[in-house]
Amino acid sequence: MITVEVVLAWPDRAASKVLTLAEGTTVAEAIALAGIEGSGQCPAVAVHGLLAKPDQVLREGDRVELLRPLLADPKDNRRRRARAGS
């Protein structure tokens, strides 16, 4: 058995579940078992901050991070800040 954490964070709150799973459990299986509300709207997943595929096998202590969609384009934000500063 392994212990992993599945996390989904919003700007004002976070949801987290610690799960004990069988060895060989995948990212997709862990997300389904966690049952965190809103996880279906997440376009990407990371394990310890690195993008992960749904079929990636988890290891002891992994932290599965559900990534929310971007609300603003980072490049546009950077351009806007650069214009305001000059």
Residue, then its C-alpha position, 0 to 999 in steps of 0.5 A: m500500500i502507498t499513501v498519496e495526497v490529491v489536491l485542488a486549490w482555488p484562489d480562496r480555498a483548497a480541497s485535499k484528500v490523503l488516500t491509502l492505495a494499492e501499489g500500481t494505482t494510476v493518477a486517474e484512479a487516484i483522482a476518481l477515488a478522491g472524489i474532490e468536487g470540481s476535479g472534472q473541470c481541471p484540464a491538467v494534472a501534476v505530480h509534485g509540480l511536474l505535468a503528469k499523464p492519467d496513466q502515470v503510476l503513483r509512488e509512496g508520498d506523491r502529491v497529485e495536483l489538479l490544475r485549474p484552467l487559466l483565467a488570463d493569458p500570462k503573456d498578456n499580463r506580462r505585456r500589460r505590466a511592462r507597458a504600465g511600468s514604462 
